């Protein structure tokens, strides 16, 4: 990387936004952009399944925090 690109990334906050954009890109690939389920119950089920899949995919890399009081 050139110093200009690195400076640009730091000044614009690109390095902070990139993981968020990647998360939503993954989300859209898993559940798709449009849901065609007609009833509320089926919509909830149709979203619950991909949410579980995505959480399963992200779990190994997720940090766990323990509060020390």
Secondary structure as GFF3:
##gff-version 3
##sequence-region A 1 69
A	DSSP	alpha_helix	3	12	.	.	.	ID=ss1
A	DSSP	alpha_helix	14	31	.	.	.	ID=ss2
A	DSSP	alpha_helix	40	59	.	.	.	ID=ss3
###
